[in-house]
Amino acid sequence: MTTTAPGAAVVAATALSGCGAATLTAAETGEAVPVVHARTAAGVVVLLASREGVEALGLDPDGWGGTADDAVAELSVVVEAPLPDLTVPRAHVVVQGWVSLLPHERLVEAVGAVCALGDLAELRGQWPDGRLLLLDPAAARLHWAEGCAELPVEDLVAATADPVTLREAEVLARVEAELGDRLVDLVRAMGHAHPAPGARPSAEDASRDLGSVVEVRCVGADRTGMVLRCRSERPWVAVADGCGGRRDGAACAPGCEASTTATLRLLFPSPVADAAAAVDALALLVVGATSGAAACCPYAPGRRS
């Protein structure tokens, strides 16, 4: 079975499971309310808002909710890159629908989802008079590296959050501490980078040589693989990020950093189950590549056809 990168529904479901920062905007007034967001095992989005925020949405904070007492609103979740020097947002999920105060019969399920985000006492400290809301989605879209994707609601509800991405910061810290000084040898041993599965062919594919890489940093992780930021000692035309001149066929200015820097995805032989397994899988690839064994080649990001 070929391992492929997570699709739009999985990326969005992961973001809605507690990643990033969320705001809820009331359709009637346009007022934005900060919320803590979570997602139950059944794919239901649960929101924790302050009493004042619930009132701003036009709901009664002392009610028990239900479909007879709801408000039209838009949830926006922005997931930033896990490292401070990577400033481009990883994903932006927008869900439009109806919010209502949590019905009594859904309390246990929703509290479990919210508590999974962190220590309950810490959450109570942030929201001492908080109220739980349910979001009934009507439409959803995802803005990410692949572009903008409209998501069928049923696909979003059915998708399972990526367990590695949910603990991405921990994974990246472990990789840096345990494997950081061995990633250059791993990438060099791969030989060449290939186009992303489904990417449009490029005339420069043949020049994706990894032998000149001098610096590698792991900047992303999910259950299918790792994202590696690589720097080459000489201009790297085929996989350069942000180098418009070379993509148009013109020469780069001397010292152009974009011409020597590229982002590659390293796929695991098969998806892993959790964050610890992701680090173990990368360690096995490092050991295999540096001992001369065959290893899975990374691919360069590209727009899917």
N, C-alpha and C positions, 0 to 999 in steps of 0.2 A: 504494500500500500504506500502511495506517495504522500509524504507530509506536505501540507499546504498551510499558508499563513491564515490566521483567523479572519473570517468574513465580517461583513458589516454588522450583522445581527449580534455576533459574539462580542465585537468591540463595543457596541452600544450597550448590551446587557451588562458587560463588565463595568462600564462607566456608571451605569445606574445602580450598581451594587455597592456603592460607597466610595468610588474613586472620585477625585476632583472636588470642585466647589459647585454648589447648586443654588439657584435662585428660582423662586416661583413668582410669576407675574400675573396679576389679576387682569383678566380681559376687560372687565368693565371700567376699572379705574387706571390701569396701567402701572399700578404700584408694584414694585419688586420687593419680595419678601425673602430673606435668607432662610434656607432650610437645611437640615441634615437629611440625606437621602439614603435609602437602603432598598433591598429587593428580597422578597421571600423566595423560598424554594419553588413556589408555584409561579414565579415570575411577576408577582404583584409588587408595584412600586409603593413604598411606604415613606412618608415624609414626617419629619419632626419639626414643628414650627413653634415660635413663641405665641403667647396668648394675643399679643398685639398684632402679630402677623396674621393669625387666624381672623381677627376682626377686620384687618385690612382687606382680606379676601371676601368679606361680606358674609362670613359664617359666624354662627353663635359658638363661642369657645366653650360654653357650658352644655352644649347639646351632645347627643350621641350619634348624630349624623345619619347617614343613609342616603339613598338616591333622591329622596324628597327634599333634601337640604344640601345642595351642592353648588359649586361655582365653577365657571369656565376659567381655565388658567393655562399658562404655558410654563413648563419646567425646562430650565436650561442648565446643563451640566458641562462644565469645562474641565478637561483633564490636561494638566500641564505636563511637559516632559519631566521625567524623574530627576534629572540632574540640573543644577542651577545654571549651567552655561549653555543649556539647550532651551531656547526661549520659545520655540514654536509649539503651540498647543498640540498635544497628542490626539485629542478627539474633542468634539463639541457635539453633544446630543441635545436635541430639542424635541420635547414631547408635548403635544397639545391634547387637552382633554378636560375632564371634570374632576375636581377635588372635593372630598367630603370628609367630615370628621369620622373617625374610626368607629364602626358599629361594634357593639359589645362582643358579639360572637367572633370577631376577628382579632380580638385583643392579644391573645397568647401568640398567635402566628406573627403578628406585626412587631410585638415587643421583642420576640426572639430575633427577628431580622435586624432591628435597630441595635440591640445589644451586641450583636456580632461585630459591629463597627468598632467597638472599644468598650472600655470599662463603663458600666452603668453610672457609677458615681461621677465620673468625669462628664458624661453627657448631661446628667442632672445639674452639674455645676454650670454648664453652658446654657442650659434651658431649664431653670428652676421651676418655671410654670408652663412647660411645654405641652403641646397637644399633638397627637398623632393623626395624620391624614392619610387617606388612600387616594391614589391617582388612577382614574379610569381612562386609559389612553384612547384617543380617536385618530391620531396621526403622529408619526415620528420620522425624524430625519437625522442623519449623521454627517457631520463635516469632518473629514480626516484626510490622510495623505493621498488617498485614492480619488478624492474629490468630494462630491456631495451625493449621498444615497438616500432615497426615500425608502423607509422600512415598513413593510406590512406589519400591522400590529400583532397579528398572530405569530409571525416569525420572531418578533422581538420578545414576546411573552414566552415562547417555547425555547429560546436560546439559553444556553448555560454560560454563566460568567467564567472567564478564564482564571483558574485558581493561581496561576503563576503571576499574571499581571496584577492581581489584587495584592500581591506581596512583592511587587517589582523592586521597590527601594531596598528591601532586605536582600533580594537576589543579587542586585548589582553590587551591593556592599560586599557580599561574600565572594563574588567573582573577582572583584578588585583585590581583596585581601588574599585570596587563596590561589588565584589563577592569573592575575593581572600581568605578571612578568613573563607568562608563557603564551600569551595570545598571539604575539607576533610570529612565533615559530609555527603555531597552528595555522594561521592564515597563509603564511608562505608555503606551507606544505600542501595547501589546497591546489596551488598551481594557477588556476584561472577562475574567475567568477563567471557565472552563466546568467542570462537574462531571467528575470522573474517568470515563474509559470504563468502563461497567458499573456506575457508582455509582447508588445510589437517588436519584431526583429530590428536590430540596429546595424548600420553599416560598420560600426566600430566594435562590434562584439568580439572580433578576433584579438583586439588589443587589451582585453581585460586581464592583464598579467598581474598576479599578486606577489611576484618575487621581489619587488622593490619596496614592499611595505616596511616601514621602520617604527611605526607606532600604532597600537590597536587599543581601543577602549570599548568596553561593553556598555551600551547606552540604552538598551531596551531588552525586555524578556517577556515571553509568553510560553504557553505549554507546547508550542510547535518549534520554538527555536529562540535564538538570541539575535539582537541587532548590534552590529559592530561598526564603530567609527574608525576608519583606517586612514593613516597618512603615509603617502609614498615619498620616496626621496627624489623622484622626478615627476614631471607632469603626467597626469593619469587621465587621459582624454575620455576614455569610454565610460567611466563611472563618476566623473566629477560632478559635485553638487553645486548648483548655483553659478556655474561658469557659462554664462550666456554666449560669450565670445567664441569659445571653442565649439559649442554646440552649433553655432552658425558657420563654423569653418574658419573663423578668423583667429589670429594668434592672441594668446593671453598676454596681459602686461607682465613684465618681469616680476617674479615673486608672488604671482597670483596664488593665494592660498587655496582657492576653490579647485584649481587644476591639480592639486596634490592630495586632496581630501575626498573621501567617498564613504557612503554608508552602505553596508552590506548586511544581508540577512543570512544567518547560518541556521539551516534547518536540522533538527534532530532526526535520527532515523525513524522515530515514531513519537507521537505526542506523549508528554510526561504527565504524571498525576498531580504533582504539587510543586511548590517552590524548591524544596530540598532535592527532589528528583531532577529538577532543571539544572541545578548546579552540578549534580552528579553526572548528568548526561554530557554537559560541557567538559567536565574533567575527563570523562572517558574518551571524548573526541580529541582532547589535548594529548592524552597518553598515546592513543592510537596513531595520530598524525606524526608526533615526534619520534615514534618508534618505527616509522616507515610503513605503517598499515594504511590501507585505503580509507579515506574519510569523505564524508559528504561535502560537496563543494557549496560555498555560499553563492547567493545570486544577488545581482545588482537590482535595486528597485527600479520599476518601470511601470508606465501606465498600462493597465490591462485592456485588451482589445474587446 
